[in-house]
Amino acid sequence: MNEMEKREEKERRKRKNRGKERDGKTCTSSLYTLTYDQITVEFACSRLIATLGLSLFVAGLGLGPMFYGRRPIYVYSYIFFLIWIIPCAVAKNITTMLISRFFDGLAGSAFLSVAGGTVGDMFAKHELSLPMMVYTASPFIGPEVGPLIGGFINQYRNWRWSFYTLLIWAAVQLALIFFVVPETYHPVLLRNKARKLRKETGEDRWIAPIERLDRSILMTVVWSCVRPFQLLVLEPMCLLLCVLSAILLGILYLFFGAFPQVFGHNHGFSLSEVGLAFLGLLMGMFLGIASDVLWKRNYARLVRNYSKETGKEGSSEPEFRLPPTIVGAWIVPISLFGFAWTSFSSVHWIGTFPDLPAAAIHQIQRRVMADTVHLVPIIFSGLFGLGNIFVFSGVFTFLVDCYPLYAASALAANSFVRSSFAAAFPLFGLQMYNKLGYEWASSVLGFLALSMAL
């Protein structure tokens, strides 16, 4: 294996580990949703209060990056993330649970902005497509895996085992971070190199650019907090893309409450079967990741055409990253309308049988697991997952490409808006589905997504 191959393999391992870390953080958010039934009984609270545990965790995920910026805090962040899982696991009342969930999300929030900046550090512009697709998918695959695991845990064990499982997983991830994940921020690497040269040569002429900055630590922290808001206020494109991604993430987190309603109450699924229903979303997202080859070819074509027009070889525009977002923005409302109007309990997993007598329909349904899997709405949920990956991959890559120096700030701004919506949507989702019915509630979400596509 030559040096280039070794370097590529090393970068693949780094990317894989960061993906796992983000999966762990986001899995923690959604795995909690399958504990609602047990928590409401044990803590004598309403389902809305229990849902706050999801909202506060996601709110913490949004606030943290505004203060962290891009700093080498992976290890410390994960240590505190692990610590705050413990009071969740041993909580004796709902207040302890809610407070711990918020601080757990706050501790885990660093990855939502810092990891994106790290991807920008490690890869050149022409290499960004696949790494950003993996980065994009990681925080969504985690929430889909959460209910899948949580469904089986909470059906056969006490809800506390959900957090014991997370504690074990977080400990393994912390060990991987500590031993595998290096520093990648270029200014810090140059500073470390300058310090090493000064020590080896005894000459003070080796000074890194970051050491020349006439800015105190306090001012650096202040600017790290202000810049994401500046991008939201002064950059309309950044704001619009952040709002689009925020609405989609809000709908995704609302689904964590809607799925138990649609599949549990409407179709009689058990907790483990409700968890398995999330496989549709998961498969859609994997399909979106697999499509990266096509989007990479499309990006290369746009770059070639632009180079011919301008005479600048290899030049590109950040907008060339947006075609998947445009396609995904239309797939999402289609999938939501499809999910809405196939949510009837009478809709069979392979559709309806209008031309067959009732006895024949019943016979077919018995033979093909009619009471176990209702695949039609699950297929549309898969399309929703596919559209989400398309939208977010384009948005994230555009932000990194458009604001290379402030990539972490742009992603922090996006994370703040996304997490605000994701924290709010689950709080009214249950009431909306109960008042409007499963079909019209999902249709309202479809119209909301359609307005953003237009």
C-alpha positions as CSV (number, residue, x, y, z in Angstrom):
1,M,0.0,0.0,0.0
2,N,1.6,3.3,-1.1
3,E,1.5,6.6,0.8
4,M,-1.6,7.9,-1.1
5,E,-3.6,4.7,-0.4
6,K,-2.5,4.9,3.3
7,R,-3.7,8.5,3.5
8,E,-7.0,7.7,1.9
9,E,-7.6,4.7,4.2
10,K,-6.7,6.8,7.3
11,E,-9.2,9.5,6.2
12,R,-11.9,6.9,5.6
13,R,-11.4,5.6,9.2
14,K,-11.6,9.2,10.6
15,R,-14.8,9.8,8.6
16,K,-16.3,6.5,9.7
17,N,-15.6,7.3,13.4
18,R,-17.1,10.7,13.2
19,G,-20.2,9.3,11.5
20,K,-20.5,6.8,14.4
21,E,-20.1,9.6,16.9
22,R,-22.9,11.6,15.3
23,D,-25.1,8.5,15.0
24,G,-24.6,7.9,18.8
25,K,-25.7,11.5,19.7
26,T,-28.7,11.5,17.4
27,C,-29.7,7.9,18.3
28,T,-29.9,9.2,21.9
29,S,-32.5,11.7,20.9
30,S,-34.9,9.3,19.3
31,L,-34.4,6.1,21.3
32,Y,-36.1,8.0,24.2
33,T,-39.4,8.2,22.2
34,L,-40.2,4.5,22.8
35,T,-40.0,5.0,26.6
36,Y,-43.0,7.4,26.7
37,D,-45.6,4.8,27.8
38,Q,-43.5,3.5,30.7
39,I,-42.3,7.0,31.8
40,T,-45.8,8.5,31.9
41,V,-46.9,5.6,34.2
42,E,-43.8,5.6,36.5
43,F,-43.5,9.4,36.8
44,A,-47.3,10.1,36.7
45,C,-46.9,12.7,34.0
46,S,-48.7,13.5,30.8
47,R,-47.4,12.4,27.4
48,L,-46.7,16.0,26.5
49,I,-44.4,16.4,29.5
50,A,-42.6,13.2,28.6
51,T,-42.2,14.5,25.1
52,L,-40.3,17.5,26.5
53,G,-37.4,15.0,27.1
54,L,-37.0,14.8,23.4
55,S,-37.5,18.5,22.8
56,L,-35.1,19.6,25.5
57,F,-32.4,17.2,24.2
58,V,-32.7,18.6,20.7
59,A,-32.8,22.2,22.0
60,G,-29.5,21.5,23.7
61,L,-28.1,20.2,20.4
62,G,-28.9,23.5,18.8
63,L,-27.6,25.8,21.5
64,G,-24.2,24.2,22.0
65,P,-22.6,25.0,18.6
66,M,-23.3,28.7,19.0
67,F,-20.8,28.7,21.8
68,Y,-18.3,26.0,20.9
69,G,-17.4,27.1,17.4
70,R,-14.7,24.9,15.9
71,R,-12.6,23.9,18.9
72,P,-10.8,20.7,19.8
73,I,-13.4,19.6,22.3
74,Y,-14.4,16.2,21.0
75,V,-13.1,14.3,24.0
76,Y,-14.5,16.7,26.7
77,S,-17.8,17.0,24.9
78,Y,-18.2,13.2,24.8
79,I,-17.2,12.8,28.5
80,F,-19.9,15.2,29.6
81,F,-22.3,13.6,27.1
82,L,-21.6,10.2,28.8
83,I,-21.9,11.6,32.3
84,W,-25.4,13.2,31.7
85,I,-26.8,9.8,30.5
86,I,-26.3,8.5,34.0
87,P,-28.9,10.7,35.8
88,C,-31.3,9.8,32.9
89,A,-30.9,6.1,33.6
90,V,-31.4,6.4,37.4
91,A,-33.9,9.3,37.4
92,K,-36.6,9.1,40.1
93,N,-38.8,11.9,38.8
94,I,-39.6,13.6,35.5
95,T,-37.8,16.8,36.5
96,T,-34.5,15.0,36.8
97,M,-35.1,13.4,33.5
98,L,-35.9,16.6,31.6
99,I,-33.0,18.6,33.1
100,S,-30.6,15.7,32.4
101,R,-31.9,15.4,28.8
102,F,-31.3,19.1,28.1
103,F,-27.7,19.1,29.4
104,D,-27.0,15.8,27.6
105,G,-28.0,17.4,24.4
106,L,-26.0,20.5,25.2
107,A,-22.9,18.4,25.9
108,G,-23.3,16.4,22.7
109,S,-23.9,19.4,20.4
110,A,-20.3,20.1,19.5
111,F,-20.3,17.4,16.8
112,L,-23.2,19.1,14.9
113,S,-20.9,22.0,14.0
114,V,-17.4,20.9,14.7
115,A,-17.6,17.7,12.7
116,G,-18.8,19.6,9.6
117,G,-15.8,21.9,9.8
118,T,-13.5,18.9,10.3
119,V,-14.8,17.4,7.0
120,G,-14.0,20.6,5.3
121,D,-10.5,20.5,6.8
122,M,-9.8,17.0,5.5
123,F,-11.0,17.1,1.9
124,A,-10.5,19.4,-1.1
125,K,-13.5,20.9,-2.9
126,H,-13.6,18.2,-5.6
127,E,-13.5,15.5,-2.9
128,L,-16.3,17.0,-0.7
129,S,-19.3,15.2,-2.2
130,L,-19.1,11.7,-0.6
131,P,-17.7,12.8,2.8
132,M,-20.5,15.4,3.1
133,M,-23.0,12.8,2.1
134,V,-21.8,10.6,4.9
135,Y,-21.7,13.6,7.3
136,T,-25.2,14.5,6.2
137,A,-26.6,11.0,6.7
138,S,-25.1,10.3,10.1
139,P,-27.4,12.5,12.2
140,F,-30.4,11.0,10.4
141,I,-29.5,7.4,10.5
142,G,-29.0,7.6,14.3
143,P,-32.6,8.8,14.9
144,E,-34.0,6.0,12.7
145,V,-31.9,3.3,14.5
146,G,-33.0,4.7,17.9
147,P,-36.7,3.6,17.7
148,L,-35.7,0.3,16.1
149,I,-33.5,-0.5,19.1
150,G,-35.7,1.2,21.7
151,G,-38.8,-0.7,20.5
152,F,-37.3,-4.1,21.4
153,I,-35.7,-2.8,24.6
154,N,-38.9,-1.3,26.0
155,Q,-41.1,-4.2,24.9
156,Y,-39.1,-6.7,26.8
157,R,-37.2,-4.7,29.4
158,N,-37.6,-1.7,31.7
159,W,-37.2,1.7,30.1
160,R,-34.0,2.3,32.1
161,W,-32.3,-0.3,29.9
162,S,-32.6,2.2,27.0
163,F,-30.2,4.5,28.9
164,Y,-28.0,1.6,30.1
165,T,-27.5,0.6,26.4
166,L,-26.7,4.2,25.5
167,L,-24.2,4.4,28.3
168,I,-22.3,1.3,27.1
169,W,-22.4,2.6,23.5
170,A,-21.2,6.1,24.5
171,A,-18.3,4.5,26.5
172,V,-17.1,2.6,23.5
173,Q,-17.4,5.7,21.3
174,L,-15.4,7.8,23.8
175,A,-12.6,5.2,23.7
176,L,-12.5,5.4,19.9
177,I,-12.5,9.2,20.0
178,F,-9.6,9.3,22.5
179,F,-7.4,6.8,20.6
180,V,-8.3,7.4,17.0
181,V,-9.6,11.0,16.3
182,P,-6.7,13.5,15.7
183,E,-6.7,17.3,15.4
184,T,-7.5,18.5,11.9
185,Y,-8.0,22.3,12.2
186,H,-5.3,23.7,9.9
187,P,-4.5,26.9,12.0
188,V,-4.1,24.8,15.1
189,L,-1.9,22.3,13.2
190,L,0.3,25.2,12.0
191,R,0.5,26.5,15.5
192,N,1.6,23.1,16.9
193,K,4.2,22.9,14.1
194,A,5.5,26.3,14.9
195,R,5.8,25.5,18.5
196,K,7.7,22.3,17.7
197,L,10.1,24.2,15.3
198,R,10.8,26.9,18.0
199,K,11.6,24.2,20.5
200,E,13.8,22.2,18.1
201,T,15.7,25.2,16.6
202,G,15.5,27.7,19.5
203,E,14.5,30.4,17.0
204,D,11.5,32.6,17.6
205,R,10.9,33.4,14.0
206,W,8.6,30.4,13.6
207,I,5.1,31.9,14.3
208,A,1.8,30.6,13.0
209,P,-0.8,33.0,11.6
210,I,-3.2,32.1,14.5
211,E,-0.6,33.3,17.0
212,R,-0.4,36.7,15.3
213,L,-4.1,37.4,15.9
214,D,-4.6,40.4,18.1
215,R,-7.7,39.0,19.8
216,S,-8.3,37.9,23.3
217,I,-9.9,34.6,24.2
218,L,-13.0,36.5,25.3
219,M,-13.3,38.2,22.0
220,T,-12.8,35.0,20.1
221,V,-15.6,33.4,22.1
222,V,-17.8,36.5,21.4
223,W,-17.2,36.3,17.7
224,S,-17.8,32.6,17.7
225,C,-21.3,33.3,19.1
226,V,-22.1,36.3,16.9
227,R,-20.9,35.0,13.5
228,P,-23.6,32.4,13.1
229,F,-26.3,35.0,13.7
230,Q,-24.6,37.3,11.3
231,L,-24.8,34.7,8.6
232,L,-28.5,34.2,9.3
233,V,-29.3,37.9,9.3
234,L,-27.1,39.1,6.5
235,E,-27.1,36.1,4.1
236,P,-30.6,35.4,2.7
237,M,-29.4,32.2,1.0
238,C,-28.1,30.9,4.2
239,L,-31.3,31.8,6.0
240,L,-33.6,30.2,3.4
241,L,-31.6,27.0,3.3
242,C,-31.5,26.8,7.1
243,V,-35.3,27.3,7.3
244,L,-35.9,24.6,4.7
245,S,-33.7,22.1,6.5
246,A,-35.2,23.1,9.9
247,I,-38.8,22.4,8.7
248,L,-37.7,19.0,7.3
249,L,-35.9,18.0,10.6
250,G,-38.9,19.2,12.5
251,I,-41.2,16.9,10.5
252,L,-38.8,14.1,11.0
253,Y,-38.8,14.5,14.8
254,L,-42.6,14.9,14.7
255,F,-42.7,11.4,13.0
256,F,-41.2,9.9,16.1
257,G,-44.5,10.6,17.8
258,A,-46.6,10.0,14.8
259,F,-45.4,6.5,14.0
260,P,-46.6,5.0,17.3
261,Q,-49.9,6.7,16.6
262,V,-50.3,5.6,13.0
263,F,-48.8,2.1,13.2
264,G,-49.5,1.4,16.9
265,H,-53.0,2.7,17.3
266,N,-54.2,2.5,13.7
267,H,-52.6,-0.9,12.7
268,G,-52.1,-2.5,16.1
269,F,-48.3,-2.8,16.0
270,S,-46.4,-3.7,19.1
271,L,-43.5,-1.5,20.3
272,S,-40.9,-3.6,18.5
273,E,-43.0,-3.6,15.3
274,V,-43.3,0.2,15.5
275,G,-39.5,0.3,15.8
276,L,-39.3,-1.9,12.7
277,A,-41.6,0.5,10.8
278,F,-38.7,3.0,10.9
279,L,-36.8,0.7,8.6
280,G,-38.5,2.4,5.7
281,L,-37.0,5.8,6.6
282,L,-33.7,4.1,7.1
283,M,-33.7,2.3,3.8
284,G,-34.7,5.6,2.0
285,M,-31.7,7.3,3.6
286,F,-29.3,4.5,2.6
287,L,-30.7,4.8,-1.0
288,G,-29.9,8.5,-0.8
289,I,-26.3,7.9,0.2
290,A,-25.9,5.3,-2.6
291,S,-27.0,8.0,-5.1
292,D,-24.0,10.1,-4.4
293,V,-22.3,8.7,-7.5
294,L,-24.9,10.2,-9.7
295,W,-24.8,13.6,-8.0
296,K,-21.0,13.6,-8.2
297,R,-21.2,13.1,-11.9
298,N,-23.7,15.9,-12.2
299,Y,-21.4,18.2,-10.2
300,A,-18.5,17.3,-12.5
301,R,-20.6,18.0,-15.6
302,L,-21.6,21.4,-14.2
303,V,-17.9,22.2,-13.4
304,R,-16.8,21.2,-16.9
305,N,-19.5,23.4,-18.6
306,Y,-18.6,26.3,-16.3
307,S,-14.9,25.9,-17.0
308,K,-15.6,26.0,-20.8
309,E,-17.7,29.2,-20.4
310,T,-15.3,31.1,-18.2
311,G,-12.0,29.6,-19.4
312,K,-11.0,28.8,-15.8
313,E,-10.1,25.2,-15.5
314,G,-11.7,23.5,-12.5
315,S,-13.5,26.6,-11.3
316,S,-17.0,26.1,-9.8
317,E,-19.8,27.9,-8.0
318,P,-21.3,26.8,-4.6
319,E,-24.7,26.7,-6.3
320,F,-23.6,23.6,-8.2
321,R,-24.1,21.7,-5.0
322,L,-27.8,22.4,-4.9
323,P,-29.4,20.1,-7.5
324,P,-30.0,17.3,-4.9
325,T,-31.6,19.9,-2.7
326,I,-34.0,20.9,-5.5
327,V,-34.9,17.3,-6.3
328,G,-35.3,16.4,-2.6
329,A,-37.5,19.4,-1.9
330,W,-40.1,18.0,-4.3
331,I,-39.8,14.4,-3.2
332,V,-40.6,15.3,0.4
333,P,-44.1,16.7,-0.1
334,I,-45.0,13.9,-2.5
335,S,-43.9,11.4,0.2
336,L,-45.9,13.1,2.9
337,F,-49.1,13.2,0.9
338,G,-48.6,9.6,0.0
339,F,-48.0,8.7,3.7
340,A,-51.0,10.7,4.7
341,W,-53.5,9.0,2.4
342,T,-52.3,5.4,2.8
343,S,-52.4,5.6,6.6
344,F,-55.9,4.1,6.7
345,S,-56.1,0.8,8.6
346,S,-57.9,-0.6,5.6
347,V,-54.9,-0.1,3.3
348,H,-53.0,-3.4,2.9
349,W,-49.3,-3.6,2.8
350,I,-49.3,-4.1,-1.0
351,G,-52.2,-1.8,-1.6
352,T,-56.0,-2.3,-2.0
353,F,-57.9,-4.9,-3.9
354,P,-61.0,-3.2,-5.3
355,D,-61.9,-5.9,-7.8
356,L,-61.8,-8.9,-5.4
357,P,-64.5,-10.2,-3.1
358,A,-64.1,-9.7,0.6
359,A,-63.4,-13.4,1.2
360,A,-60.6,-13.5,-1.3
361,I,-59.1,-10.3,0.1
362,H,-59.1,-11.8,3.6
363,Q,-57.5,-15.0,2.3
364,I,-54.7,-13.0,0.6
365,Q,-54.1,-10.8,3.6
366,R,-53.7,-13.8,5.9
367,R,-51.2,-15.3,3.6
368,V,-49.0,-12.2,3.2
369,M,-48.8,-11.0,6.8
370,A,-51.5,-8.4,6.6
371,D,-51.5,-7.9,10.4
372,T,-47.7,-7.6,10.6
373,V,-46.4,-5.2,7.9
374,H,-48.3,-2.3,6.2
375,L,-45.7,-1.5,3.6
376,V,-47.5,1.2,1.6
377,P,-47.1,4.0,4.2
378,I,-43.7,2.6,5.0
379,I,-42.7,3.0,1.4
380,F,-43.7,6.6,1.4
381,S,-41.8,7.1,4.6
382,G,-38.8,5.7,2.8
383,L,-39.3,8.4,0.1
384,F,-39.4,11.0,2.8
385,G,-36.0,9.7,4.1
386,L,-34.6,9.8,0.5
387,G,-35.8,13.4,0.0
388,N,-34.3,14.4,3.4
389,I,-30.9,13.1,2.5
390,F,-31.0,14.9,-0.9
391,V,-32.0,18.2,0.7
392,F,-29.5,18.1,3.6
393,S,-26.6,16.8,1.5
394,G,-27.0,19.8,-0.9
395,V,-27.5,22.3,1.9
396,F,-24.5,21.2,4.0
397,T,-22.2,20.9,1.1
398,F,-23.3,24.4,-0.2
399,L,-22.6,26.0,3.2
400,V,-19.2,24.4,3.4
401,D,-18.4,25.4,-0.2
402,C,-19.8,28.9,0.0
403,Y,-18.3,29.8,3.4
404,P,-15.0,27.8,3.5
405,L,-13.4,30.1,6.2
406,Y,-16.6,30.1,8.3
407,A,-17.9,26.6,7.5
408,A,-18.4,25.8,11.2
409,S,-20.2,29.0,11.9
410,A,-22.5,28.4,8.9
411,L,-23.2,24.8,10.1
412,A,-23.7,26.1,13.6
413,A,-26.3,28.6,12.3
414,N,-28.0,25.7,10.5
415,S,-27.9,23.5,13.6
416,F,-29.4,26.3,15.7
417,V,-32.4,26.8,13.4
418,R,-32.8,23.1,12.7
419,S,-32.7,22.1,16.4
420,S,-35.2,24.9,17.3
421,F,-37.7,23.5,14.9
422,A,-37.0,19.9,15.8
423,A,-37.5,20.7,19.5
424,A,-40.8,22.5,18.8
425,F,-42.5,20.2,16.3
426,P,-42.9,17.1,18.6
427,L,-44.7,19.2,21.2
428,F,-47.7,19.9,19.0
429,G,-47.5,16.7,16.8
430,L,-49.6,14.5,19.1
431,Q,-52.4,17.0,19.5
432,M,-52.4,17.7,15.8
433,Y,-52.7,14.0,14.9
434,N,-55.5,13.6,17.4
435,K,-57.5,16.6,16.3
436,L,-57.0,16.4,12.6
437,G,-56.8,12.7,12.1
438,Y,-53.8,10.8,10.7
439,E,-54.5,11.7,7.1
440,W,-55.1,15.4,7.4
441,A,-52.3,15.9,10.0
442,S,-49.8,14.4,7.6
443,S,-51.3,16.4,4.7
444,V,-50.7,19.7,6.7
445,L,-47.0,18.7,6.9
446,G,-47.1,18.0,3.1
447,F,-48.5,21.4,2.4
448,L,-45.8,23.0,4.6
449,A,-43.1,21.1,2.7
450,L,-44.7,22.0,-0.6
451,S,-44.6,25.7,0.2
452,M,-40.9,25.5,0.8
453,A,-40.3,23.6,-2.5
454,L,-42.2,26.4,-4.3
